[in-house]
Amino acid sequence: MADRTFGIAPSLQRPIADVAGVMGAFAHKRAAQVIAQVERQFPQLAIAAVLVDVPQQAPLVPYAFWIFNRGQLSSAVEKGGENRLVMLLIDTNTDRAIAMVGYGLEPFIQEVHLQSCLQAALQPLQRGRHAQAVESFARELGRQLRELCRLVPKQFGLAQETSWLDASAPGNANVGLAESVY
């Protein structure tokens, strides 16, 4: 349905698809290096930044969803839970940005995390510095992922956070039932 609305999806390449042609070679290389650094830290995910002139009549969210699914940013085997792509789409007409994640990351990366990444990209984007916006987004994504990695063991009960004390033991009368261990 969306293909009929938006036309044929462009074939895009990761890490940066500058369809609008707004980045110079040096800026492109530098932004790609920042993305590569985050991907080295988290080899299970892929990052794509798409800079495109979104058609004026196209709502940004459905357009981004269409690009995510039809732009060939993920291979055919990276479907469903195997899709661990994080996509930043920048509309170069309006300097609006949106971020999406594949199904494989949805249990971990929530909207609040993506909002933080988009917020990091906002100031450079407002100044028309698209490469810096991509870099800021990727760096904040790395920070968010490091924090998530720290919290995941706790969320899944894999980290021992408490040690139980016997309140009836001598010397423990004023101690609560659990003591935090970090």
VMD Tcl script that draws the C-alpha trace (Angstrom):
set ca {
  {0.00 0.00 0.00}
  {2.72 2.46 0.98}
  {4.67 1.62 -2.19}
  {1.77 2.99 -4.22}
  {1.63 6.09 -2.04}
  {5.35 6.95 -2.00}
  {6.55 5.26 -5.21}
  {9.46 2.89 -5.45}
  {11.65 2.89 -2.37}
  {15.25 3.96 -2.91}
  {17.92 1.30 -2.43}
  {19.89 2.60 0.52}
  {23.27 1.74 1.98}
  {24.43 1.73 5.55}
  {25.80 3.36 7.54}
  {24.84 6.63 5.86}
  {22.50 7.06 2.92}
  {22.77 10.72 1.95}
  {20.08 10.66 -0.72}
  {19.66 14.44 -0.44}
  {23.38 15.05 -1.00}
  {23.79 17.43 1.94}
  {27.02 16.01 3.40}
  {30.48 16.64 2.11}
  {32.93 13.74 1.84}
  {34.86 14.63 5.02}
  {31.68 15.08 7.10}
  {30.28 11.82 5.72}
  {33.48 9.95 6.61}
  {33.59 11.38 10.11}
  {29.93 10.54 10.85}
  {30.44 7.02 9.46}
  {33.43 6.58 11.81}
  {31.30 7.50 14.84}
  {28.64 5.00 13.75}
  {31.33 2.33 13.22}
  {32.66 2.95 16.72}
  {29.22 2.33 18.25}
  {28.71 -0.75 16.07}
  {32.10 -2.12 17.24}
  {30.97 -1.72 20.84}
  {27.63 -3.39 20.03}
  {28.30 -5.79 17.13}
  {24.83 -7.29 17.37}
  {23.21 -4.13 16.00}
  {23.42 -2.02 12.88}
  {22.90 1.72 12.55}
  {21.67 3.53 9.47}
  {21.35 7.27 8.98}
  {19.13 8.26 6.06}
  {19.16 11.86 4.85}
  {16.39 12.39 2.35}
  {14.00 15.06 1.07}
  {10.71 13.67 2.36}
  {7.89 14.61 -0.02}
  {5.84 17.50 1.37}
  {2.58 15.53 1.28}
  {4.12 12.53 3.08}
  {3.58 12.19 6.84}
  {6.98 11.59 8.44}
  {6.12 8.50 10.53}
  {4.62 6.38 7.72}
  {7.38 7.54 5.35}
  {10.07 6.48 7.84}
  {8.34 3.13 8.38}
  {8.25 2.63 4.60}
  {11.96 3.50 4.24}
  {12.83 1.22 7.17}
  {11.03 -1.72 5.62}
  {11.60 -1.12 1.90}
  {14.94 0.71 1.71}
  {17.01 -2.49 1.89}
  {18.88 -1.35 4.99}
  {18.62 -4.87 6.42}
  {19.30 -8.15 4.66}
  {16.54 -10.62 3.87}
  {17.53 -12.81 6.84}
  {17.29 -9.92 9.30}
  {13.52 -10.12 9.68}
  {11.34 -10.08 12.78}
  {13.34 -10.59 15.96}
  {16.56 -10.85 13.97}
  {16.23 -7.23 12.83}
  {18.44 -5.19 15.14}
  {18.67 -2.06 13.01}
  {18.49 1.44 14.46}
  {17.54 3.95 11.78}
  {17.79 7.71 12.00}
  {15.88 9.42 9.22}
  {16.46 13.13 8.67}
  {14.08 15.04 6.43}
  {16.43 17.56 4.87}
  {13.51 19.70 3.64}
  {12.38 20.50 7.18}
  {15.29 19.27 9.31}
  {12.89 16.99 11.18}
  {14.22 13.66 12.40}
  {12.73 10.37 13.45}
  {14.28 7.17 14.76}
  {13.08 3.59 14.50}
  {14.36 0.23 15.73}
  {13.90 -3.29 14.40}
  {11.78 -5.84 16.24}
  {14.87 -7.46 17.73}
  {15.65 -4.29 19.70}
  {12.13 -3.28 20.72}
  {12.24 -5.17 24.05}
  {15.33 -3.19 25.03}
  {15.33 0.20 23.32}
  {12.22 2.09 24.25}
  {10.84 5.36 22.94}
  {12.41 7.30 25.81}
  {15.86 6.09 24.72}
  {15.26 7.14 21.12}
  {13.92 10.50 22.28}
  {17.16 11.09 24.16}
  {19.14 10.29 21.00}
  {16.96 12.60 18.91}
  {17.34 15.34 21.50}
  {21.12 15.02 21.25}
  {20.85 15.53 17.47}
  {18.44 18.46 17.70}
  {20.84 21.39 18.10}
  {23.18 20.46 15.21}
  {20.15 19.66 13.08}
  {18.62 23.08 13.75}
  {21.88 24.64 12.55}
  {21.80 22.56 9.37}
  {24.78 20.47 10.43}
  {23.50 17.11 9.34}
  {26.73 15.15 9.87}
  {27.07 16.49 13.42}
  {23.44 15.53 14.06}
  {24.21 11.97 12.95}
  {27.33 11.90 15.14}
  {25.44 13.23 18.18}
  {22.63 10.73 17.64}
  {25.10 7.81 17.38}
  {27.11 8.88 20.44}
  {23.96 9.21 22.54}
  {22.74 5.85 21.25}
  {26.02 4.33 22.42}
  {25.57 5.93 25.83}
  {21.99 4.69 26.07}
  {23.05 1.17 25.07}
  {25.85 1.08 27.65}
  {23.31 2.05 30.32}
  {20.87 -0.59 29.06}
  {23.60 -3.24 29.20}
  {24.26 -2.31 32.79}
  {20.55 -2.68 33.64}
  {19.62 -5.79 31.62}
  {21.00 -8.33 34.11}
  {18.92 -6.73 36.87}
  {15.77 -6.66 34.72}
  {16.06 -10.36 33.92}
  {17.03 -11.39 37.45}
  {20.53 -12.42 36.39}
  {22.38 -10.16 38.83}
  {22.38 -10.79 42.51}
  {21.32 -7.50 44.03}
  {20.54 -8.55 47.56}
  {21.95 -10.76 50.22}
  {19.49 -12.01 52.78}
  {20.24 -11.59 56.44}
  {18.74 -13.51 59.31}
  {17.10 -10.88 61.52}
  {17.16 -13.29 64.46}
  {20.96 -13.63 64.37}
  {22.86 -11.73 67.06}
  {23.87 -8.23 65.92}
  {21.27 -8.09 63.14}
  {18.30 -6.93 65.19}
  {18.24 -3.47 63.58}
  {19.08 -4.65 60.07}
  {16.34 -4.92 57.46}
  {15.62 -8.06 55.49}
  {17.84 -7.22 52.56}
  {20.97 -5.26 51.99}
  {21.88 -3.86 48.61}
  {25.08 -5.17 47.09}
  {26.53 -3.38 44.07}
}
mol new
graphics top color blue
foreach p $ca { graphics top sphere $p radius 0.5 }
foreach p [lrange $ca 0 end-1] q [lrange $ca 1 end] { graphics top cylinder $p $q radius 0.2 }
display resetview
